Amino acid sequence: MNTEARFAAWGRRRLEGRANQRIGRVLMGVAPWVNVALLIVMYLQLSAPYVLQPGVHVRLPESPFVAGARYGLNLVVLAGDATGGEIVFFDDQRYLIADAGQADTLRVALAGAARRKAGFPLVVEADEAVRHGTIIRLYDMAADAGVREINMATRPPR
Protein backbone atom coordinates (compact mmCIF):
# COMPACT_ATOMS: atom_id res chain seq x y z
CA MET A 1 0.00 0.00 0.00
CA ASN A 2 1.43 3.31 -1.00
CA THR A 3 1.67 6.34 1.21
CA GLU A 4 -1.18 8.22 -0.47
CA ALA A 5 -3.65 5.37 0.02
CA ARG A 6 -2.68 4.99 3.68
CA PHE A 7 -3.05 8.74 4.21
CA ALA A 8 -6.51 8.76 2.50
CA ALA A 9 -7.76 5.84 4.63
CA TRP A 10 -6.47 7.52 7.81
CA GLY A 11 -8.24 10.79 6.85
CA ARG A 12 -11.58 9.04 6.25
CA ARG A 13 -11.42 7.27 9.64
CA ARG A 14 -10.54 10.52 11.32
CA LEU A 15 -13.47 12.40 9.67
CA GLU A 16 -15.96 9.66 10.60
CA GLY A 17 -14.74 9.76 14.18
CA ARG A 18 -15.21 13.52 14.33
CA ALA A 19 -18.80 13.26 13.11
CA ASN A 20 -19.60 10.71 15.82
CA GLN A 21 -17.90 12.90 18.41
CA ARG A 22 -19.90 15.94 17.28
CA ILE A 23 -23.23 14.10 17.58
CA GLY A 24 -22.26 12.85 21.03
CA ARG A 25 -21.32 16.35 22.19
CA VAL A 26 -24.63 17.78 20.95
CA LEU A 27 -26.62 15.08 22.75
CA MET A 28 -24.63 15.61 25.93
CA GLY A 29 -25.26 19.36 25.75
CA VAL A 30 -29.02 19.02 25.18
CA ALA A 31 -29.75 16.23 27.69
CA PRO A 32 -29.63 18.41 30.86
CA TRP A 33 -32.03 20.94 29.32
CA VAL A 34 -34.46 18.19 28.37
CA ASN A 35 -34.28 16.88 31.96
CA VAL A 36 -34.96 20.35 33.38
CA ALA A 37 -37.95 20.82 31.05
CA LEU A 38 -39.40 17.43 32.04
CA LEU A 39 -38.94 18.21 35.75
CA ILE A 40 -40.76 21.52 35.36
CA VAL A 41 -43.65 19.86 33.50
CA MET A 42 -43.91 17.17 36.18
CA TYR A 43 -43.85 19.77 38.97
CA LEU A 44 -46.64 21.79 37.35
CA GLN A 45 -48.73 18.67 36.73
CA LEU A 46 -48.39 17.44 40.30
CA SER A 47 -48.87 20.79 42.06
CA ALA A 48 -51.89 22.01 40.06
CA PRO A 49 -54.56 20.10 42.06
CA TYR A 50 -53.30 21.56 45.34
CA VAL A 51 -53.75 25.20 44.35
CA LEU A 52 -56.80 26.67 46.07
CA GLN A 53 -58.78 29.39 44.39
CA PRO A 54 -60.03 31.95 46.90
CA GLY A 55 -63.71 32.71 46.85
CA VAL A 56 -67.12 32.07 48.33
CA HIS A 57 -68.68 28.64 48.19
CA VAL A 58 -71.86 28.65 46.12
CA ARG A 59 -73.91 25.50 46.33
CA LEU A 60 -75.54 25.19 42.93
CA PRO A 61 -78.70 23.13 42.61
CA GLU A 62 -78.36 19.68 41.08
CA SER A 63 -79.73 18.97 37.63
CA PRO A 64 -79.34 16.09 35.17
CA PHE A 65 -79.17 18.61 32.31
CA VAL A 66 -75.52 19.35 31.56
CA ALA A 67 -75.69 20.91 28.10
CA GLY A 68 -73.42 23.84 29.03
CA ALA A 69 -73.26 27.36 27.70
CA ARG A 70 -70.70 29.75 26.29
CA TYR A 71 -68.79 31.73 28.88
CA GLY A 72 -69.94 35.31 28.96
CA LEU A 73 -71.27 37.56 31.71
CA ASN A 74 -71.35 36.01 35.18
CA LEU A 75 -73.81 36.91 37.92
CA VAL A 76 -73.43 35.18 41.30
CA VAL A 77 -76.29 35.29 43.79
CA LEU A 78 -75.85 34.28 47.43
CA ALA A 79 -78.62 33.83 49.93
CA GLY A 80 -78.89 35.20 53.41
CA ASP A 81 -76.99 38.10 54.77
CA ALA A 82 -77.80 39.47 58.25
CA THR A 83 -80.95 41.25 56.97
CA GLY A 84 -82.22 38.19 55.13
CA GLY A 85 -81.72 39.68 51.64
CA GLU A 86 -79.74 38.17 48.82
CA ILE A 87 -76.30 39.40 47.79
CA VAL A 88 -75.42 39.68 44.10
CA PHE A 89 -71.88 39.83 42.71
CA PHE A 90 -71.43 41.17 39.18
CA ASP A 91 -68.23 42.54 37.58
CA ASP A 92 -66.41 42.32 40.93
CA GLN A 93 -69.03 44.53 42.62
CA ARG A 94 -71.35 43.58 45.48
CA TYR A 95 -75.03 44.54 45.38
CA LEU A 96 -77.79 44.03 47.95
CA ILE A 97 -80.89 43.22 45.94
CA ALA A 98 -83.24 44.39 48.73
CA ASP A 99 -81.81 47.93 48.52
CA ALA A 100 -83.56 49.84 45.71
CA GLY A 101 -80.54 52.10 45.08
CA GLN A 102 -78.16 49.17 44.71
CA ALA A 103 -80.66 47.32 42.51
CA ASP A 104 -80.75 50.32 40.17
CA THR A 105 -76.94 50.42 40.16
CA LEU A 106 -76.93 46.71 39.23
CA ARG A 107 -79.39 47.41 36.42
CA VAL A 108 -77.05 50.10 35.03
CA ALA A 109 -74.04 47.76 35.34
CA LEU A 110 -75.93 45.02 33.50
CA ALA A 111 -76.86 47.44 30.70
CA GLY A 112 -73.23 48.57 30.35
CA ALA A 113 -71.96 45.01 30.23
CA ALA A 114 -74.64 44.02 27.71
CA ARG A 115 -73.46 46.85 25.43
CA ARG A 116 -69.77 46.00 25.85
CA LYS A 117 -70.25 42.28 25.32
CA ALA A 118 -73.19 42.18 22.94
CA GLY A 119 -74.32 38.66 22.13
CA PHE A 120 -72.74 37.08 25.20
CA PRO A 121 -75.04 35.11 27.51
CA LEU A 122 -75.59 35.93 31.16
CA VAL A 123 -74.85 32.94 33.39
CA VAL A 124 -76.66 33.15 36.74
CA GLU A 125 -74.91 31.13 39.46
CA ALA A 126 -77.46 31.18 42.26
CA ASP A 127 -77.13 29.32 45.52
CA GLU A 128 -79.93 26.80 45.94
CA ALA A 129 -81.24 28.73 48.97
CA VAL A 130 -81.94 31.89 46.92
CA ARG A 131 -85.65 32.66 46.62
CA HIS A 132 -87.30 32.10 43.25
CA GLY A 133 -88.67 35.64 43.23
CA THR A 134 -85.15 37.05 43.41
CA ILE A 135 -84.06 34.97 40.41
CA ILE A 136 -87.05 36.18 38.38
CA ARG A 137 -86.31 39.78 39.37
CA LEU A 138 -82.71 39.38 38.18
CA TYR A 139 -83.89 37.80 34.93
CA ASP A 140 -86.18 40.78 34.34
CA MET A 141 -83.35 43.24 35.10
CA ALA A 142 -81.06 41.46 32.63
CA ALA A 143 -83.74 41.37 29.93
CA ASP A 144 -84.42 45.09 30.42
CA ALA A 145 -80.66 45.74 30.19
CA GLY A 146 -80.53 44.12 26.75
CA VAL A 147 -79.22 40.64 27.57
CA ARG A 148 -80.83 38.25 25.10
CA GLU A 149 -79.61 34.92 26.51
CA ILE A 150 -79.80 34.05 30.20
CA ASN A 151 -78.62 30.68 31.52
CA MET A 152 -78.94 29.16 34.98
CA ALA A 153 -75.86 27.34 36.28
CA THR A 154 -76.33 23.94 37.88
CA ARG A 155 -74.11 21.06 38.92
CA PRO A 156 -74.46 17.47 37.84
CA PRO A 157 -76.02 15.07 40.37
CA ARG A 158 -73.63 12.92 42.38
C-alpha positions as CSV (number, residue, x, y, z in Angstrom):
1,M,0.0,0.0,0.0
2,N,1.4,3.3,-1.0
3,T,1.7,6.3,1.2
4,E,-1.2,8.2,-0.5
5,A,-3.7,5.4,0.0
6,R,-2.7,5.0,3.7
7,F,-3.1,8.7,4.2
8,A,-6.5,8.8,2.5
9,A,-7.8,5.8,4.6
10,W,-6.5,7.5,7.8
11,G,-8.2,10.8,6.8
12,R,-11.6,9.0,6.3
13,R,-11.4,7.3,9.6
14,R,-10.5,10.5,11.3
15,L,-13.5,12.4,9.7
16,E,-16.0,9.7,10.6
17,G,-14.7,9.8,14.2
18,R,-15.2,13.5,14.3
19,A,-18.8,13.3,13.1
20,N,-19.6,10.7,15.8
21,Q,-17.9,12.9,18.4
22,R,-19.9,15.9,17.3
23,I,-23.2,14.1,17.6
24,G,-22.3,12.9,21.0
25,R,-21.3,16.3,22.2
26,V,-24.6,17.8,21.0
27,L,-26.6,15.1,22.7
28,M,-24.6,15.6,25.9
29,G,-25.3,19.4,25.7
30,V,-29.0,19.0,25.2
31,A,-29.7,16.2,27.7
32,P,-29.6,18.4,30.9
33,W,-32.0,20.9,29.3
34,V,-34.5,18.2,28.4
35,N,-34.3,16.9,32.0
36,V,-35.0,20.3,33.4
37,A,-37.9,20.8,31.0
38,L,-39.4,17.4,32.0
39,L,-38.9,18.2,35.7
40,I,-40.8,21.5,35.4
41,V,-43.6,19.9,33.5
42,M,-43.9,17.2,36.2
43,Y,-43.9,19.8,39.0
44,L,-46.6,21.8,37.3
45,Q,-48.7,18.7,36.7
46,L,-48.4,17.4,40.3
47,S,-48.9,20.8,42.1
48,A,-51.9,22.0,40.1
49,P,-54.6,20.1,42.1
50,Y,-53.3,21.6,45.3
51,V,-53.7,25.2,44.4
52,L,-56.8,26.7,46.1
53,Q,-58.8,29.4,44.4
54,P,-60.0,32.0,46.9
55,G,-63.7,32.7,46.8
56,V,-67.1,32.1,48.3
57,H,-68.7,28.6,48.2
58,V,-71.9,28.7,46.1
59,R,-73.9,25.5,46.3
60,L,-75.5,25.2,42.9
61,P,-78.7,23.1,42.6
62,E,-78.4,19.7,41.1
63,S,-79.7,19.0,37.6
64,P,-79.3,16.1,35.2
65,F,-79.2,18.6,32.3
66,V,-75.5,19.4,31.6
67,A,-75.7,20.9,28.1
68,G,-73.4,23.8,29.0
69,A,-73.3,27.4,27.7
70,R,-70.7,29.7,26.3
71,Y,-68.8,31.7,28.9
72,G,-69.9,35.3,29.0
73,L,-71.3,37.6,31.7
74,N,-71.4,36.0,35.2
75,L,-73.8,36.9,37.9
76,V,-73.4,35.2,41.3
77,V,-76.3,35.3,43.8
78,L,-75.9,34.3,47.4
79,A,-78.6,33.8,49.9
80,G,-78.9,35.2,53.4
81,D,-77.0,38.1,54.8
82,A,-77.8,39.5,58.2
83,T,-80.9,41.2,57.0
84,G,-82.2,38.2,55.1
85,G,-81.7,39.7,51.6
86,E,-79.7,38.2,48.8
87,I,-76.3,39.4,47.8
88,V,-75.4,39.7,44.1
89,F,-71.9,39.8,42.7
90,F,-71.4,41.2,39.2
91,D,-68.2,42.5,37.6
92,D,-66.4,42.3,40.9
93,Q,-69.0,44.5,42.6
94,R,-71.3,43.6,45.5
95,Y,-75.0,44.5,45.4
96,L,-77.8,44.0,47.9
97,I,-80.9,43.2,45.9
98,A,-83.2,44.4,48.7
99,D,-81.8,47.9,48.5
100,A,-83.6,49.8,45.7
101,G,-80.5,52.1,45.1
102,Q,-78.2,49.2,44.7
103,A,-80.7,47.3,42.5
104,D,-80.7,50.3,40.2
105,T,-76.9,50.4,40.2
106,L,-76.9,46.7,39.2
107,R,-79.4,47.4,36.4
108,V,-77.1,50.1,35.0
109,A,-74.0,47.8,35.3
110,L,-75.9,45.0,33.5
111,A,-76.9,47.4,30.7
112,G,-73.2,48.6,30.3
113,A,-72.0,45.0,30.2
114,A,-74.6,44.0,27.7
115,R,-73.5,46.9,25.4
116,R,-69.8,46.0,25.9
117,K,-70.2,42.3,25.3
118,A,-73.2,42.2,22.9
119,G,-74.3,38.7,22.1
120,F,-72.7,37.1,25.2
121,P,-75.0,35.1,27.5
122,L,-75.6,35.9,31.2
123,V,-74.9,32.9,33.4
124,V,-76.7,33.1,36.7
125,E,-74.9,31.1,39.5
126,A,-77.5,31.2,42.3
127,D,-77.1,29.3,45.5
128,E,-79.9,26.8,45.9
129,A,-81.2,28.7,49.0
130,V,-81.9,31.9,46.9
131,R,-85.6,32.7,46.6
132,H,-87.3,32.1,43.2
133,G,-88.7,35.6,43.2
134,T,-85.2,37.1,43.4
135,I,-84.1,35.0,40.4
136,I,-87.1,36.2,38.4
137,R,-86.3,39.8,39.4
138,L,-82.7,39.4,38.2
139,Y,-83.9,37.8,34.9
140,D,-86.2,40.8,34.3
141,M,-83.4,43.2,35.1
142,A,-81.1,41.5,32.6
143,A,-83.7,41.4,29.9
144,D,-84.4,45.1,30.4
145,A,-80.7,45.7,30.2
146,G,-80.5,44.1,26.8
147,V,-79.2,40.6,27.6
148,R,-80.8,38.2,25.1
149,E,-79.6,34.9,26.5
150,I,-79.8,34.0,30.2
151,N,-78.6,30.7,31.5
152,M,-78.9,29.2,35.0
153,A,-75.9,27.3,36.3
154,T,-76.3,23.9,37.9
155,R,-74.1,21.1,38.9
156,P,-74.5,17.5,37.8
157,P,-76.0,15.1,40.4
158,R,-73.6,12.9,42.4
